[in-house]
Amino acid sequence: MICAEDEVGIGLSHAGIMVLETQLRNGTPASEYFNVYSDFVYEIGLTPNRADAASHLGVARDIKAVKDLNIKWPSVDHFNVDNTKLTIPVEVENEDACPRYSAVTISGISVKESPDWLKNRLKSIGLTPINNIVDITNFVCHEMGQPLHAFDADQITGGKVVVKTLKKEPFSKHWMRRTEN
């Protein structure tokens, strides 16, 4: 079979035919050649009133309530503050709307392709891997059920993160502006 990456679901490129150069024996499964991760995916029906279960750990808590199983919580044992040179203040303008906003800065990060294990986990829940930074924030968001955002410190205007409620714009005005273009 002659295919591009996107046609067999292993990438996004449709630039051309993949040429596989290998010394593997004929009949070797493509999943072995491409190092595709195999796992089980459970699809659940979640009602809107169960935001507490809208994550992998939320579902695990529900299952534990019915069946006595151990939940493997993510470890934070190796997280330590070893560099405080880069501090970026956070300002919350409306604490009633946002009573808690936590932030941490991480230095020495390079934007690059994610490792295969991370890409495979995201693909298994219907997400398209982008890069290591976007992918790990999506992974943690789906695992914990908490929104997570990553910012490039050099791109933060004013040197601080401001959390605020934007002014409401009438829907019709927004709709009209979109259709005029």
Backbone as CSV, one residue per row, in Angstrom:
resi,resn,N_x,N_y,N_z,CA_x,CA_y,CA_z,C_x,C_y,C_z
1,MET,0.842,-1.162,0.000,0.000,0.000,0.000,0.896,1.236,0.000
2,ILE,0.550,2.241,-0.757,1.308,3.486,-0.821,0.443,4.580,-0.203
3,CYS,0.916,5.184,0.896,0.114,6.171,1.613,0.974,7.298,2.152
4,ALA,0.306,8.406,2.453,0.934,9.515,3.170,0.632,9.334,4.657
5,GLU,1.354,10.077,5.519,1.173,9.957,6.973,-0.272,10.112,7.408
6,ASP,-0.953,11.139,6.895,-2.319,11.411,7.344,-3.304,10.340,6.895
7,GLU,-3.003,9.616,5.860,-3.914,8.589,5.354,-3.928,7.342,6.229
8,VAL,-2.861,7.108,6.965,-2.825,5.949,7.859,-2.913,6.350,9.328
9,GLY,-3.094,7.664,9.583,-3.339,8.135,10.946,-2.128,8.194,11.847
10,ILE,-0.936,8.342,11.294,0.254,8.418,12.146,0.879,9.805,12.151
11,GLY,0.306,10.735,11.419,0.828,12.098,11.364,-0.133,12.995,10.612
12,LEU,0.288,14.234,10.399,-0.568,15.207,9.733,-0.129,15.507,8.315
13,SER,1.039,15.045,7.938,1.597,15.391,6.637,0.906,14.645,5.503
14,HIS,0.621,15.388,4.452,0.114,14.798,3.220,1.057,15.198,2.081
15,ALA,2.315,15.450,2.467,3.319,15.966,1.536,3.716,14.956,0.479
16,GLY,3.523,13.707,0.764,3.915,12.715,-0.225,3.883,11.316,0.343
17,ILE,4.306,10.400,-0.464,4.301,8.989,-0.114,5.416,8.712,0.893
18,MET,5.080,7.945,1.921,6.092,7.537,2.890,6.916,6.408,2.287
19,VAL,8.212,6.545,2.376,9.105,5.488,1.937,9.663,4.855,3.203
20,LEU,9.341,3.609,3.422,9.768,2.916,4.627,11.025,2.126,4.336
21,GLU,12.089,2.543,4.967,13.345,1.826,4.789,13.608,1.035,6.062
22,THR,13.584,-0.258,5.932,13.734,-1.098,7.107,14.263,-2.469,6.715
23,GLN,14.824,-3.111,7.683,15.287,-4.476,7.487,14.350,-5.476,8.167
24,LEU,13.153,-5.009,8.551,12.189,-5.894,9.193,11.686,-6.943,8.214
25,ARG,11.271,-8.085,8.746,10.757,-9.153,7.915,9.388,-8.777,7.362
26,ASN,9.033,-9.330,6.227,7.716,-9.112,5.641,6.651,-9.572,6.630
27,GLY,5.562,-8.826,6.686,4.473,-9.180,7.585,4.571,-8.535,8.957
28,THR,5.637,-7.767,9.210,5.758,-7.078,10.495,4.610,-6.081,10.614
29,PRO,3.861,-6.117,11.719,2.729,-5.188,11.867,3.189,-3.728,11.801
30,ALA,2.391,-2.899,11.133,2.702,-1.467,11.028,2.771,-0.842,12.409
31,SER,1.959,-1.329,13.350,1.980,-0.774,14.710,3.345,-0.986,15.364
32,GLU,4.008,-2.086,15.033,5.347,-2.347,15.563,6.373,-1.427,14.897
33,TYR,6.269,-1.251,13.603,7.201,-0.392,12.865,7.096,1.064,13.320
34,PHE,5.858,1.554,13.487,5.642,2.955,13.848,5.576,3.184,15.350
35,ASN,5.774,2.126,16.130,5.755,2.220,17.586,4.441,2.816,18.086
36,VAL,3.324,2.271,17.606,2.002,2.753,17.992,1.608,2.106,19.305
37,TYR,1.160,2.913,20.225,0.760,2.484,21.560,-0.646,1.891,21.517
38,SER,-0.842,0.780,22.161,-2.143,0.131,22.214,-2.694,0.262,23.631
39,ASP,-3.955,0.648,23.731,-4.556,0.852,25.045,-6.061,0.648,24.937
40,PHE,-6.742,0.667,26.062,-8.193,0.592,26.091,-8.730,1.998,26.280
41,VAL,-9.822,2.306,25.613,-10.489,3.585,25.768,-11.923,3.301,26.182
42,TYR,-12.340,3.894,27.292,-13.712,3.742,27.762,-14.459,5.029,27.438
43,GLU,-15.592,4.883,26.785,-16.422,6.033,26.470,-17.569,6.053,27.470
44,ILE,-17.734,7.189,28.148,-18.771,7.293,29.162,-19.771,8.368,28.765
45,GLY,-20.966,8.262,29.305,-21.973,9.308,29.130,-21.922,10.187,30.368
46,LEU,-21.681,11.455,30.189,-21.535,12.363,31.319,-22.604,13.442,31.226
47,THR,-23.387,13.567,32.270,-24.419,14.605,32.276,-23.806,15.928,32.732
48,PRO,-24.386,17.050,32.305,-23.791,18.364,32.605,-23.664,18.673,34.093
49,ASN,-24.444,18.019,34.930,-24.364,18.294,36.363,-23.191,17.574,37.041
50,ARG,-22.383,16.836,36.302,-21.282,16.073,36.882,-19.918,16.594,36.438
51,ALA,-19.693,17.878,36.599,-18.402,18.461,36.245,-17.269,17.821,37.055
52,ASP,-17.581,17.319,38.244,-16.569,16.667,39.072,-16.033,15.389,38.437
53,ALA,-16.776,14.831,37.487,-16.346,13.590,36.829,-15.811,13.844,35.421
54,ALA,-15.599,15.097,35.065,-15.163,15.435,33.699,-13.646,15.392,33.567
55,SER,-13.046,14.368,34.107,-11.598,14.170,33.994,-11.313,12.698,34.257
56,HIS,-10.102,12.286,33.940,-9.741,10.890,34.192,-9.792,10.570,35.682
57,LEU,-9.276,11.462,36.524,-9.303,11.199,37.962,-10.711,11.319,38.527
58,GLY,-11.544,12.172,37.935,-12.939,12.268,38.363,-13.692,10.978,38.109
59,VAL,-13.474,10.386,36.952,-14.095,9.099,36.633,-13.542,8.020,37.569
60,ALA,-12.252,8.073,37.829,-11.636,7.086,38.735,-12.254,7.173,40.139
61,ARG,-12.537,8.375,40.619,-13.188,8.530,41.931,-14.575,7.898,41.918
62,ASP,-15.316,8.073,40.820,-16.640,7.459,40.714,-16.545,5.935,40.724
63,ILE,-15.615,5.403,39.983,-15.439,3.946,39.941,-15.052,3.430,41.322
64,LYS,-14.189,4.159,42.024,-13.769,3.751,43.363,-14.960,3.734,44.327
65,ALA,-15.924,4.626,44.134,-17.100,4.661,45.005,-17.936,3.394,44.862
66,VAL,-17.894,2.773,43.702,-18.674,1.562,43.447,-17.856,0.301,43.708
67,LYS,-16.604,0.349,43.357,-15.733,-0.814,43.469,-14.477,-0.381,44.209
68,ASP,-14.073,-1.106,45.209,-12.932,-0.703,46.017,-11.622,-0.937,45.274
69,LEU,-11.195,0.070,44.549,-9.944,0.016,43.792,-9.026,1.137,44.255
70,ASN,-7.749,0.951,44.064,-6.803,2.009,44.383,-6.691,2.963,43.207
71,ILE,-6.637,4.257,43.504,-6.426,5.270,42.476,-4.964,5.662,42.513
72,LYS,-4.332,5.654,41.363,-2.930,6.061,41.282,-2.893,7.568,41.002
73,TRP,-2.678,8.351,42.041,-2.623,9.802,41.911,-1.287,10.223,41.314
74,PRO,-1.284,11.287,40.538,-0.006,11.775,39.982,0.939,12.179,41.117
75,SER,2.180,11.828,40.978,3.172,12.146,42.003,3.742,13.541,41.785
76,VAL,3.883,14.262,42.871,4.553,15.566,42.830,5.802,15.539,43.710
77,ASP,6.269,14.333,44.004,7.424,14.156,44.884,8.683,14.838,44.358
78,HIS,8.837,14.887,43.051,10.066,15.441,42.476,9.935,16.911,42.087
79,PHE,8.789,17.529,42.425,8.617,18.954,42.138,9.263,19.755,43.255
80,ASN,10.194,20.578,42.895,10.821,21.428,43.894,11.157,22.784,43.272
81,VAL,11.125,23.794,44.097,11.478,25.135,43.652,12.983,25.275,43.795
82,ASP,13.670,25.366,42.658,15.124,25.464,42.709,15.648,26.712,42.014
83,ASN,14.707,27.540,41.511,15.140,28.742,40.818,14.012,29.761,40.898
84,THR,14.270,30.898,41.504,13.238,31.932,41.632,13.636,33.211,40.889
85,LYS,14.486,33.077,39.886,14.947,34.246,39.144,13.844,34.875,38.300
86,LEU,12.926,34.067,37.779,11.868,34.564,36.918,10.545,34.551,37.676
87,THR,10.138,35.713,38.166,8.838,35.811,38.830,7.942,36.706,37.991
88,ILE,6.739,36.245,37.774,5.750,36.987,37.002,4.518,37.145,37.891
89,PRO,4.214,38.377,38.274,3.049,38.571,39.153,1.736,38.246,38.450
90,VAL,0.756,37.817,39.246,-0.584,37.530,38.754,-1.541,38.473,39.479
91,GLU,-2.381,39.150,38.711,-3.370,40.075,39.268,-4.757,39.575,38.900
92,VAL,-5.583,39.301,39.923,-6.960,38.875,39.707,-7.852,40.082,40.002
93,GLU,-8.531,40.588,38.978,-9.347,41.790,39.138,-10.677,41.516,39.827
94,ASN,-11.264,40.333,39.636,-12.560,40.016,40.222,-12.448,38.694,40.966
95,GLU,-12.130,38.768,42.270,-11.922,37.549,43.051,-13.206,36.777,43.303
96,ASP,-14.373,37.423,43.137,-15.641,36.681,43.248,-15.799,35.730,42.070
97,ALA,-15.410,36.181,40.889,-15.516,35.351,39.690,-14.380,34.340,39.606
98,CYS,-13.222,34.687,40.152,-12.053,33.806,40.110,-11.372,33.835,41.473
99,PRO,-11.864,33.009,42.415,-11.299,33.045,43.769,-9.884,32.476,43.888
100,ARG,-9.461,31.712,42.886,-8.111,31.133,42.953,-7.524,31.046,41.560
101,TYR,-6.301,31.514,41.423,-5.549,31.387,40.176,-4.104,31.144,40.576
102,SER,-3.595,29.996,40.272,-2.229,29.639,40.653,-1.323,29.734,39.442
103,ALA,-0.074,30.074,39.689,0.889,30.184,38.590,2.257,29.714,39.054
104,VAL,3.003,29.206,38.101,4.381,28.800,38.350,5.174,29.095,37.079
105,THR,6.417,29.498,37.226,7.258,29.706,36.052,8.252,28.558,35.954
106,ILE,8.480,28.147,34.736,9.430,27.067,34.461,10.398,27.590,33.414
107,SER,11.673,27.484,33.697,12.695,27.989,32.780,13.392,26.852,32.053
108,GLY,14.051,27.215,30.953,14.857,26.237,30.223,14.046,25.272,29.390
109,ILE,12.862,25.676,28.957,11.985,24.816,28.167,12.147,25.160,26.690
110,SER,12.208,24.148,25.861,12.248,24.337,24.411,10.978,23.768,23.809
111,VAL,10.383,24.505,22.887,9.203,24.005,22.185,9.677,23.028,21.123
112,LYS,9.174,21.798,21.211,9.557,20.766,20.243,8.459,19.722,20.173
113,GLU,8.684,18.698,19.396,7.719,17.617,19.259,7.609,16.846,20.567
114,SER,6.402,16.426,20.892,6.168,15.648,22.109,6.681,14.231,21.946
115,PRO,6.988,13.581,23.076,7.375,12.164,22.995,6.176,11.321,22.549
116,ASP,6.465,10.156,21.992,5.422,9.286,21.454,4.371,8.917,22.487
117,TRP,4.782,8.636,23.745,3.804,8.232,24.754,2.755,9.325,24.947
118,LEU,3.167,10.587,24.938,2.243,11.692,25.141,1.338,11.877,23.926
119,LYS,1.918,11.812,22.736,1.116,11.935,21.518,0.074,10.823,21.450
120,ASN,0.461,9.607,21.795,-0.472,8.477,21.748,-1.606,8.633,22.757
121,ARG,-1.302,9.120,23.946,-2.345,9.322,24.961,-3.352,10.371,24.497
122,LEU,-2.863,11.454,23.901,-3.765,12.502,23.425,-4.613,12.010,22.256
123,LYS,-3.999,11.288,21.346,-4.754,10.743,20.208,-5.854,9.802,20.686
124,SER,-5.592,9.057,21.751,-6.582,8.092,22.240,-7.851,8.765,22.763
125,ILE,-7.766,10.053,23.122,-8.966,10.767,23.578,-9.439,11.789,22.540
126,GLY,-8.939,11.659,21.316,-9.436,12.471,20.216,-8.761,13.811,20.036
127,LEU,-7.628,14.044,20.683,-6.909,15.304,20.526,-5.760,15.141,19.541
128,THR,-5.454,16.211,18.838,-4.338,16.210,17.898,-3.111,16.801,18.582
129,PRO,-2.025,16.052,18.671,-0.802,16.606,19.269,-0.302,17.816,18.474
130,ILE,0.184,18.824,19.200,0.682,20.059,18.583,2.189,20.197,18.821
131,ASN,2.568,20.322,20.082,3.973,20.367,20.491,4.033,20.035,21.980
132,ASN,5.225,19.898,22.519,5.365,19.438,23.899,4.677,20.355,24.918
133,ILE,4.655,21.648,24.691,4.065,22.566,25.657,2.534,22.468,25.619
134,VAL,1.953,22.599,24.449,0.496,22.498,24.307,0.028,21.114,24.743
135,ASP,0.744,20.093,24.344,0.324,18.722,24.629,0.319,18.411,26.120
136,ILE,1.326,18.855,26.860,1.359,18.525,28.286,0.281,19.290,29.037
137,THR,-0.037,20.517,28.611,-1.130,21.238,29.269,-2.462,20.551,28.981
138,ASN,-2.672,20.069,27.771,-3.900,19.330,27.457,-3.969,18.023,28.241
139,PHE,-2.850,17.337,28.362,-2.795,16.077,29.100,-3.203,16.296,30.561
140,VAL,-2.603,17.290,31.210,-2.899,17.562,32.617,-4.342,18.031,32.785
141,CYS,-4.829,18.845,31.859,-6.219,19.320,31.922,-7.193,18.143,31.895
142,HIS,-6.992,17.200,31.004,-7.900,16.052,30.907,-7.699,15.076,32.058
143,GLU,-6.498,15.010,32.591,-6.241,14.130,33.728,-6.883,14.674,35.003
144,MET,-6.678,15.967,35.279,-7.098,16.563,36.538,-8.460,17.257,36.476
145,GLY,-8.896,17.646,35.271,-10.158,18.356,35.148,-10.038,19.845,35.448
146,GLN,-8.834,20.361,35.400,-8.599,21.780,35.661,-7.982,22.422,34.428
147,PRO,-8.509,23.569,34.006,-7.892,24.265,32.869,-6.446,24.621,33.191
148,LEU,-5.618,24.548,32.190,-4.191,24.818,32.373,-3.707,25.578,31.156
149,HIS,-2.997,26.646,31.382,-2.520,27.482,30.286,-1.014,27.673,30.410
150,ALA,-0.354,27.737,29.280,1.081,28.004,29.259,1.301,29.296,28.483
151,PHE,2.132,30.155,29.020,2.440,31.429,28.378,3.935,31.527,28.151
152,ASP,4.321,32.168,27.074,5.730,32.475,26.825,6.033,33.753,27.598
153,ALA,6.929,33.676,28.565,7.232,34.822,29.427,7.620,36.060,28.626
154,ASP,8.304,35.884,27.512,8.717,37.020,26.686,7.541,37.709,26.004
155,GLN,6.415,37.029,25.909,5.249,37.573,25.205,4.191,38.154,26.149
156,ILE,4.427,38.134,27.462,3.451,38.644,28.417,3.559,40.164,28.470
157,THR,2.530,40.827,27.977,2.507,42.284,27.936,2.433,42.859,29.346
158,GLY,3.276,43.818,29.631,3.260,44.469,30.937,3.954,43.683,32.034
159,GLY,4.502,42.527,31.715,5.254,41.746,32.692,4.424,41.094,33.775
160,LYS,3.098,41.018,33.601,2.257,40.339,34.589,1.060,39.702,33.894
161,VAL,0.482,38.697,34.537,-0.717,38.037,34.045,-1.906,38.685,34.742
162,VAL,-2.860,39.177,33.959,-4.055,39.815,34.510,-5.265,38.934,34.206
163,VAL,-5.950,38.522,35.255,-7.151,37.701,35.131,-8.334,38.633,35.355
164,LYS,-9.189,38.765,34.322,-10.317,39.681,34.453,-11.501,39.203,33.633
165,THR,-12.635,39.789,33.913,-13.848,39.505,33.162,-13.935,40.517,32.032
166,LEU,-14.040,40.021,30.820,-14.158,40.915,29.674,-15.563,41.483,29.600
167,LYS,-15.684,42.651,29.003,-16.996,43.272,28.829,-17.801,42.442,27.847
168,LYS,-19.088,42.315,28.134,-19.966,41.571,27.229,-20.219,42.397,25.986
169,GLU,-20.133,41.741,24.859,-20.438,42.372,23.584,-21.710,41.732,23.078
170,PRO,-22.668,42.524,22.606,-23.910,41.922,22.108,-23.613,40.872,21.033
171,PHE,-24.319,39.763,21.111,-24.095,38.663,20.184,-24.295,39.111,18.743
172,SER,-25.351,39.873,18.489,-25.649,40.268,17.119,-24.527,41.123,16.531
173,LYS,-23.951,41.980,17.348,-22.852,42.826,16.874,-21.659,41.950,16.500
174,HIS,-21.355,40.985,17.351,-20.243,40.063,17.091,-20.530,39.265,15.818
175,TRP,-21.749,38.780,15.686,-22.129,37.971,14.524,-22.012,38.800,13.245
176,MET,-22.466,40.044,13.304,-22.423,40.894,12.119,-20.992,41.162,11.691
177,ARG,-20.134,41.383,12.647,-18.741,41.656,12.330,-18.113,40.438,11.666
178,ARG,-18.456,39.266,12.113,-17.877,38.049,11.538,-18.364,37.814,10.113
179,THR,-19.615,38.126,9.840,-20.148,37.843,8.514,-19.747,38.895,7.490
180,GLU,-19.353,40.092,7.956,-18.947,41.148,7.028,-17.619,40.830,6.347
181,ASN,-16.775,40.057,6.997,-15.443,39.769,6.451,-15.472,38.804,5.323
